[in-house]
């Protein structure tokens, strides 16, 4: 297979990372009483600097859009997320990163709109 081409960052967008957690909203976790409490709803995790720049508070709803679609999702700062990157957990209930992803695109660039006061 040929090597993938590097895709330059768009200075106004965030690169979406769809990640997984051990305890999600899947069938096994949801149907096991001892595990069901571990599942957490998905939030868009942003680097604290990016979070502050957007002017949003914890769990405030943001509109997130890509060429493939748009969602509303709560956001929170996360020091583990690099700048210009946004992370959203797959199968966590609520916002679905799959609504933003174009399977034919090399990367998923998203726009995050600040909350409306």
ChimeraX attribute file (.defattr): number of C-alpha atoms within 10 A of each C-alpha:
attribute: neighborCount
match mode: 1-to-1
recipient: residues
	/A:1	3
	/A:2	4
	/A:3	5
	/A:4	7
	/A:5	7
	/A:6	8
	/A:7	8
	/A:8	7
	/A:9	13
	/A:10	11
	/A:11	7
	/A:12	10
	/A:13	17
	/A:14	22
	/A:15	18
	/A:16	22
	/A:17	20
	/A:18	18
	/A:19	11
	/A:20	13
	/A:21	12
	/A:22	9
	/A:23	17
	/A:24	22
	/A:25	21
	/A:26	15
	/A:27	9
	/A:28	12
	/A:29	17
	/A:30	16
	/A:31	11
	/A:32	10
	/A:33	10
	/A:34	9
	/A:35	13
	/A:36	17
	/A:37	11
	/A:38	13
	/A:39	18
	/A:40	15
	/A:41	13
	/A:42	22
	/A:43	25
	/A:44	26
	/A:45	23
	/A:46	24
	/A:47	20
	/A:48	17
	/A:49	15
	/A:50	20
	/A:51	21
	/A:52	13
	/A:53	10
	/A:54	14
	/A:55	13
	/A:56	21
	/A:57	14
	/A:58	11
	/A:59	13
	/A:60	16
	/A:61	20
	/A:62	19
	/A:63	16
	/A:64	20
	/A:65	19
	/A:66	19
	/A:67	14
	/A:68	15
	/A:69	14
	/A:70	19
	/A:71	17
	/A:72	18
	/A:73	18
	/A:74	21
	/A:75	23
	/A:76	18
	/A:77	21
	/A:78	17
	/A:79	11
	/A:80	11
	/A:81	16
	/A:82	15
	/A:83	15
	/A:84	18
	/A:85	18
	/A:86	27
	/A:87	24
	/A:88	22
	/A:89	21
	/A:90	20
	/A:91	21
	/A:92	20
	/A:93	15
	/A:94	16
	/A:95	21
	/A:96	20
	/A:97	24
	/A:98	14
	/A:99	14
	/A:100	21
	/A:101	23
	/A:102	15
	/A:103	10
	/A:104	7
	/A:105	10
	/A:106	12
	/A:107	16
	/A:108	20
	/A:109	25
	/A:110	23
	/A:111	17
	/A:112	20
	/A:113	15
	/A:114	16
	/A:115	14
	/A:116	10
	/A:117	4
